[in-house]
Amino acid sequence: GFGPVLASRVARRGTRWQVAILPLGGYVKFLGDQDAASSPDSEAMASLDAKERRASMHGAPLWARTITVMAGPAFNFALSFALFAVLFMFRGVAADPVTVDHLYPLPEMEAHDLRGGDVILAINGASVPGADGFGEFAAGLEVAPELTFTVLRGGRELEVIGPWLYPPIVSATTPASAAANAGLMRGDVIVSVNGMEIHDFDALRQAVTASDGEQVALEVWREGRGSHTVHLTPTQFDLPTPDGGFETRWLIGVTGALAFDPAIVTPMPGEALAYGLEQVQFIIRSSLSGVYHMVAGDISTCNLSGPIGIAEVSGQAASQGWFTFVWFIALLSTAIGLINLFPIPVLDGGHLVFHAWEAVTGRPPNDRLTRLLMTGGLLLLLALMAFAIGNDIVCP
């Protein structure tokens, strides 16, 4: 943090650890630094002997300084990578062939014969591919309240009636969203929107989009409780698209799911590591694209959250269980690592620019210019933080 020190201690090797009154990030002040921005202190450096100078940040070789600066963001990315990989191991992957593990309770469930343990061979007469191609296969089916499943049960091949693959089920809610604030829970079924009965999740999505931000009344069925009505006001979100752009949509913050949880198997370590890397890369690409489109005016600046918004979302994530909370921590760690690499003086990216200058010219930037740029970078960072806090207060 920054400001007056609340508590501190000095380690055996002379490193001083402290907690300050303003918990707005942290910093490392090296031997020979003038301030928290790591500006060189000429007088302090002049008073150091050769051994002390070699141990200081500004007296170390360029390669050592560069590695030191890169260590922070590298650790952020490594932590995210490891957390995502571990989460993937815990969640598992769908087994081949696609097998029903657990059916979500539905209001009309008594009419369905599909059961846990059924191995799905075909749907409406069309052979089902493996788990990797199941999503694309399901998207090609014609929407209907019920489907005919050909299954393998107890060694026998049977034809049974089951629900539409993507009923309007709530699989999860986005932290701090309208759905989360209204108390919607995993397993809830949306029966109708504004009095209009719906049977598939896409119909829910279309109804929310058509609301154009007006309040919607959802009839929600919950096992053991029956039906009740909640009123939600959709919020506009800027969502990344596969081509690197963004689209603005009205959302209430619910994620859909298959009518059943498929049986899962633990992935191989290589698969988990590949997933972790893929997630880190996706967050970096989406974040950079978001910054570009925000600067270009294509998406709202309300997408920039400050400490208040982050605290609210982290609290909501924690309330949804350890898996969601750890996933949020991994996402946040990636974002922090990326922000630190922005070429802004004071941040690690700014120091890397100075080191690149020194590598090309053979000498470090002028001390006076460095201090001026550091001051400007700090002011810019404070302005961005103030703007983000303003967003937390003003933006819906």
C-alpha positions as MATLAB code, in Angstrom:
seq = 'GFGPVLASRVARRGTRWQVAILPLGGYVKFLGDQDAASSPDSEAMASLDAKERRASMHGAPLWARTITVMAGPAFNFALSFALFAVLFMFRGVAADPVTVDHLYPLPEMEAHDLRGGDVILAINGASVPGADGFGEFAAGLEVAPELTFTVLRGGRELEVIGPWLYPPIVSATTPASAAANAGLMRGDVIVSVNGMEIHDFDALRQAVTASDGEQVALEVWREGRGSHTVHLTPTQFDLPTPDGGFETRWLIGVTGALAFDPAIVTPMPGEALAYGLEQVQFIIRSSLSGVYHMVAGDISTCNLSGPIGIAEVSGQAASQGWFTFVWFIALLSTAIGLINLFPIPVLDGGHLVFHAWEAVTGRPPNDRLTRLLMTGGLLLLLALMAFAIGNDIVCP';
ca = [
       0.000    0.000    0.000;
       0.873    3.697    0.134;
       0.846    6.466    2.713;
       1.560    6.220    6.460;
       2.933    2.845    7.542;
       0.640    0.750    9.742;
       3.085   -2.082   10.452;
       6.548   -3.134    9.331;
       9.334   -5.578   10.104;
      12.921   -6.065    8.932;
      13.968   -9.535    7.766;
      17.342  -11.108    8.577;
      18.882  -10.025    5.270;
      17.807   -6.423    5.789;
      14.648   -6.397    3.664;
      11.939   -4.229    5.192;
       8.337   -5.390    4.800;
       5.532   -2.934    5.495;
       1.771   -2.441    5.257;
       0.590    1.117    4.562;
      -2.758    2.779    5.170;
      -3.854    2.986    1.497;
      -4.169   -0.558    0.050;
      -3.984    0.619   -3.575;
      -1.432   -1.860   -4.857;
       2.110   -2.495   -3.701;
       5.654   -1.730   -4.750;
       9.276   -2.715   -4.172;
      11.810   -0.031   -3.277;
      15.315   -1.280   -4.056;
      18.632   -0.168   -2.606;
      19.509    3.075   -4.379;
      15.903    3.994   -5.205;
      14.788    7.535   -4.493;
      11.081    6.718   -4.257;
       8.432    4.051   -4.813;
       8.649    4.708   -8.565;
      12.238    3.344   -8.471;
      13.827    6.598   -9.611;
      17.599    6.494   -8.984;
      18.877    8.373   -5.930;
      22.170    9.878   -7.145;
      23.394   10.816   -3.651;
      22.570    7.400   -2.205;
      24.256    5.632   -5.120;
      27.396    7.771   -4.723;
      27.691    6.756   -1.061;
      27.656    3.006   -1.811;
      30.838    0.948   -2.047;
      31.456   -1.352   -5.027;
      29.840   -4.397   -3.398;
      26.753   -2.455   -2.281;
      26.461   -0.796   -5.674;
      26.512   -4.185   -7.399;
      23.695   -5.318   -5.093;
      21.583   -2.221   -5.847;
      19.010   -2.055   -8.622;
      20.687    0.776  -10.513;
      24.214   -0.598  -10.125;
      23.398   -4.084  -11.370;
      24.080   -5.124  -14.993;
      21.363   -4.301  -17.517;
      20.401   -7.962  -17.972;
      19.928   -8.416  -14.209;
      17.764   -5.284  -13.966;
      15.653   -6.429  -16.907;
      15.065   -9.871  -15.393;
      14.172   -8.271  -12.044;
      11.607   -5.977  -13.669;
      10.068   -8.842  -15.650;
       9.841  -11.120  -12.602;
       6.664   -9.508  -11.236;
       4.482   -9.837  -14.354;
       6.010  -13.264  -15.065;
       4.909  -14.475  -11.626;
       1.394  -13.096  -12.231;
       1.121  -15.036  -15.483;
       2.659  -18.181  -13.957;
       0.201  -18.085  -11.044;
      -2.766  -17.685  -13.407;
      -1.481  -20.463  -15.653;
      -1.099  -22.843  -12.701;
      -4.496  -21.973  -11.176;
      -6.361  -22.425  -14.463;
      -4.622  -25.777  -15.040;
      -5.512  -27.003  -11.530;
      -9.128  -25.850  -11.933;
      -9.338  -27.737  -15.223;
      -8.045  -30.871  -13.486;
     -10.721  -30.520  -10.789;
     -13.537  -29.827  -13.268;
     -12.506  -32.585  -15.663;
     -13.552  -33.130  -19.281;
     -16.605  -34.845  -20.750;
     -16.170  -38.575  -21.211;
     -16.369  -40.291  -24.603;
     -18.930  -41.446  -25.573;
     -21.249  -38.767  -24.122;
     -22.788  -40.212  -20.962;
     -25.477  -38.727  -18.708;
     -24.219  -38.218  -15.163;
     -26.895  -36.058  -13.551;
     -30.113  -34.608  -14.977;
     -31.150  -31.108  -13.931;
     -34.616  -31.132  -12.330;
     -37.257  -29.696  -14.691;
     -40.959  -28.907  -14.079;
     -42.059  -31.600  -16.588;
     -39.394  -34.120  -15.568;
     -41.930  -36.920  -14.908;
     -42.534  -37.206  -18.664;
     -38.856  -37.891  -19.403;
     -37.233  -41.331  -19.387;
     -33.595  -40.257  -19.762;
     -31.570  -41.352  -16.714;
     -28.164  -40.947  -15.165;
     -25.722  -43.497  -16.563;
     -27.323  -43.578  -20.032;
     -24.775  -43.587  -22.861;
     -26.191  -41.419  -25.668;
     -25.851  -43.066  -29.074;
     -28.274  -40.968  -31.165;
     -30.782  -38.115  -30.876;
     -33.859  -38.013  -33.128;
     -32.225  -40.729  -35.200;
     -28.956  -38.839  -35.808;
     -25.781  -40.483  -34.484;
     -24.069  -38.503  -31.739;
     -20.363  -37.671  -32.236;
     -17.779  -37.672  -29.457;
     -17.692  -35.096  -26.674;
     -15.570  -32.652  -28.697;
     -18.182  -32.422  -31.465;
     -21.290  -32.651  -29.291;
     -21.827  -28.890  -29.000;
     -21.799  -28.377  -32.766;
     -24.086  -31.392  -33.202;
     -26.585  -30.037  -30.661;
     -26.632  -26.620  -32.359;
     -27.861  -28.298  -35.552;
     -30.922  -29.854  -33.907;
     -34.360  -28.330  -34.358;
     -35.682  -26.857  -31.106;
     -38.413  -29.003  -29.544;
     -39.722  -29.457  -25.976;
     -38.784  -33.148  -26.121;
     -36.259  -35.276  -28.015;
     -35.978  -38.991  -28.724;
     -32.716  -40.402  -27.369;
     -31.206  -43.731  -28.392;
     -29.216  -44.825  -25.352;
     -27.223  -47.749  -24.064;
     -28.505  -48.718  -20.617;
     -27.366  -51.814  -18.769;
     -26.034  -53.333  -21.968;
     -29.345  -52.808  -23.815;
     -30.082  -50.278  -26.548;
     -33.259  -48.303  -25.829;
     -35.238  -45.374  -27.223;
     -36.344  -42.947  -24.511;
     -37.882  -39.491  -24.312;
     -35.758  -36.678  -22.886;
     -35.773  -32.872  -22.638;
     -34.475  -30.338  -25.134;
     -30.693  -30.220  -24.730;
     -30.544  -26.535  -23.744;
     -33.604  -25.715  -21.622;
     -33.699  -22.298  -19.897;
     -31.663  -23.542  -16.923;
     -29.396  -21.327  -14.817;
     -25.994  -22.996  -14.658;
     -24.254  -20.019  -13.027;
     -24.727  -16.308  -12.428;
     -22.206  -13.589  -13.147;
     -20.983  -11.936   -9.911;
     -22.634   -8.543   -9.243;
     -25.093   -9.048  -12.133;
     -28.855   -8.476  -12.078;
     -29.441  -12.236  -11.797;
     -27.007  -12.628   -8.893;
     -28.500   -9.652   -7.065;
     -32.013  -11.086   -7.549;
     -30.962  -14.353   -5.921;
     -31.124  -16.661   -8.941;
     -29.319  -19.926   -8.227;
     -27.739  -22.804  -10.104;
     -30.500  -25.180  -11.208;
     -33.249  -22.549  -11.413;
     -35.448  -22.921  -14.513;
     -36.850  -19.832  -16.263;
     -40.419  -20.817  -17.164;
     -41.577  -17.548  -18.744;
     -40.441  -14.009  -19.544;
     -43.031  -11.234  -19.166;
     -45.755  -13.892  -19.178;
     -44.527  -15.573  -22.380;
     -43.673  -19.243  -21.864;
     -40.207  -20.339  -23.064;
     -38.671  -23.785  -23.542;
     -35.055  -23.153  -24.521;
     -32.205  -20.947  -23.338;
     -31.931  -19.120  -26.657;
     -35.529  -17.907  -26.239;
     -34.505  -16.401  -22.881;
     -31.549  -14.672  -24.543;
     -33.785  -13.262  -27.288;
     -36.377  -12.009  -24.790;
     -33.730  -10.194  -22.739;
     -32.269   -8.639  -25.894;
     -35.739   -7.512  -27.023;
     -36.331   -5.803  -23.660;
     -33.894   -3.054  -24.708;
     -32.970   -2.486  -21.080;
     -36.516   -2.390  -19.708;
     -37.332   -4.410  -16.584;
     -38.354   -8.018  -17.269;
     -40.475  -10.341  -15.142;
     -39.131  -13.887  -14.941;
     -41.180  -16.789  -13.663;
     -38.609  -19.033  -11.993;
     -39.162  -22.673  -11.064;
     -36.964  -24.114   -8.320;
     -37.044  -27.732   -7.178;
     -38.741  -28.098   -3.810;
     -40.098  -24.556   -3.899;
     -42.174  -24.335   -7.046;
     -42.529  -21.153   -9.073;
     -41.953  -17.551   -8.071;
     -41.498  -14.301   -9.988;
     -38.458  -12.027   -9.959;
     -38.047   -8.675  -11.687;
     -34.691   -7.851  -13.282;
     -33.340   -4.916  -15.243;
     -30.889   -6.028  -17.957;
     -27.532   -4.267  -18.194;
     -25.539   -3.521  -21.320;
     -22.290   -5.456  -21.617;
     -19.549   -5.247  -24.228;
     -18.650   -8.840  -25.074;
     -15.591   -9.987  -27.047;
     -16.253  -11.694  -30.384;
     -14.142  -14.443  -32.020;
     -12.784  -11.972  -34.605;
     -11.241   -9.775  -31.880;
     -14.003   -7.166  -31.858;
     -16.802   -6.445  -29.407;
     -20.588   -6.531  -29.499;
     -22.898   -4.714  -27.081;
     -25.755   -6.807  -25.691;
     -28.373   -6.610  -22.964;
     -27.702   -9.281  -20.331;
     -29.058  -10.326  -16.950;
     -25.950  -12.345  -16.071;
     -26.958  -16.001  -16.343;
     -25.107  -18.858  -18.024;
     -27.017  -21.744  -19.564;
     -26.213  -25.440  -19.494;
     -27.061  -28.796  -20.993;
     -30.142  -30.466  -19.559;
     -27.735  -32.898  -17.938;
     -24.231  -32.884  -16.524;
     -22.144  -35.239  -18.668;
     -19.972  -37.841  -16.995;
     -16.443  -36.487  -16.673;
     -12.948  -37.904  -16.580;
      -9.764  -36.365  -15.222;
      -7.747  -34.864  -18.076;
      -4.121  -35.713  -18.722;
      -1.631  -33.208  -17.228;
      -0.716  -32.038  -20.725;
      -4.370  -31.212  -21.480;
      -4.691  -29.262  -18.226;
      -1.527  -27.265  -18.929;
      -2.726  -26.506  -22.467;
      -6.048  -25.278  -21.039;
      -4.254  -23.048  -18.526;
      -2.136  -21.497  -21.266;
      -5.184  -21.041  -23.508;
      -7.081  -19.192  -20.760;
      -4.179  -16.827  -20.010;
      -3.776  -16.079  -23.730;
      -7.523  -15.469  -24.132;
      -7.627  -13.005  -21.215;
      -4.593  -11.122  -22.557;
      -6.067  -10.905  -26.084;
      -9.494   -9.833  -24.804;
      -7.997   -7.234  -22.446;
      -5.796   -5.667  -25.124;
      -8.719   -5.644  -27.552;
     -10.890   -4.051  -24.863;
      -8.357   -1.268  -24.220;
      -8.075   -0.570  -27.958;
     -11.846   -0.428  -28.494;
     -12.322    1.683  -25.350;
      -9.770    4.252  -26.550;
     -11.368    4.194  -30.008;
     -14.767    4.894  -28.436;
     -16.299    1.634  -29.678;
     -17.213    0.388  -26.194;
     -18.140    2.099  -22.940;
     -15.454    3.283  -20.524;
     -17.643    1.776  -17.785;
     -15.810   -1.473  -18.586;
     -12.919   -0.050  -16.535;
     -13.473   -0.976  -12.878;
     -11.663    0.279   -9.799;
     -11.059   -1.214   -6.346;
     -14.709   -0.837   -5.303;
     -15.981   -2.757   -8.317;
     -13.279   -5.404   -7.991;
     -14.091   -5.884   -4.299;
     -17.799   -6.244   -5.090;
     -17.175   -8.807   -7.826;
     -14.697  -10.765   -5.683;
     -17.253  -10.920   -2.861;
     -19.920  -12.216   -5.237;
     -17.438  -14.737   -6.677;
     -16.589  -15.987   -3.180;
     -20.299  -16.421   -2.404;
     -20.621  -18.747   -5.425;
     -18.056  -21.206   -4.098;
     -14.327  -21.821   -4.119;
     -14.153  -22.768   -7.827;
     -15.602  -19.443   -9.035;
     -13.500  -17.478   -6.539;
     -10.213  -19.149   -7.533;
     -11.091  -18.658  -11.219;
     -11.621  -14.941  -10.522;
      -8.261  -14.734   -8.707;
      -6.556  -16.336  -11.720;
      -8.249  -13.864  -14.071;
      -7.297  -10.921  -11.838;
      -3.676  -12.077  -11.635;
      -3.449  -12.177  -15.442;
      -4.930   -8.680  -15.691;
      -2.473   -7.292  -13.114;
       0.487   -8.841  -14.938;
      -0.678   -7.340  -18.236;
      -1.290   -3.873  -16.779;
       2.186   -3.876  -15.238;
       3.663   -4.395  -18.713;
       2.014   -1.263  -20.132;
       4.780    1.185  -21.210;
       3.917    3.739  -18.543;
       6.751    5.109  -16.371;
       6.350    3.827  -12.780;
       5.033    0.475  -14.067;
       7.311   -2.425  -14.998;
       6.615   -1.814  -18.673;
       7.946    1.722  -18.335;
      11.161    0.436  -16.764;
      11.543   -2.041  -19.629;
      11.311    0.860  -22.098;
      14.114    2.644  -20.194;
      16.190   -0.555  -20.262;
      15.581   -0.928  -24.008;
      16.806    2.656  -24.496;
      19.940    1.846  -22.509;
      20.526   -1.338  -24.518;
      20.291    0.575  -27.824;
      22.206    3.750  -26.871;
      24.660    2.245  -24.388;
      23.692    4.696  -21.635;
      20.694    5.104  -19.310;
      18.183    7.919  -19.875;
      19.004   11.317  -18.390;
      18.238   11.404  -14.629;
      16.223   14.619  -14.903;
      14.183   13.262  -17.818;
      13.638    9.977  -15.988;
      12.305   11.765  -12.896;
      10.051   13.932  -15.074;
       8.640   10.900  -16.885;
       8.199    9.033  -13.600;
       6.217   11.941  -12.166;
       4.080   12.090  -15.296;
       3.506    8.337  -15.201;
       2.497    8.472  -11.547;
       0.032   11.305  -12.225;
      -1.423    9.369  -15.166;
      -1.791    6.268  -13.015;
      -3.515    8.229  -10.235;
      -5.838    9.847  -12.787;
      -6.771    6.438  -14.215;
      -7.381    5.108  -10.714;
      -9.601    8.087   -9.863;
     -11.496    7.577  -13.130;
     -11.980    3.864  -12.370;
     -13.252    4.633   -8.852;
     -15.648    7.141  -10.412;
     -16.898    4.372  -12.706;
     -17.498    2.163   -9.655;
     -19.745    4.856   -8.211;
     -21.494    6.190  -11.330;
     -21.777    3.267  -13.762;
     -24.679    0.821  -13.315;
];
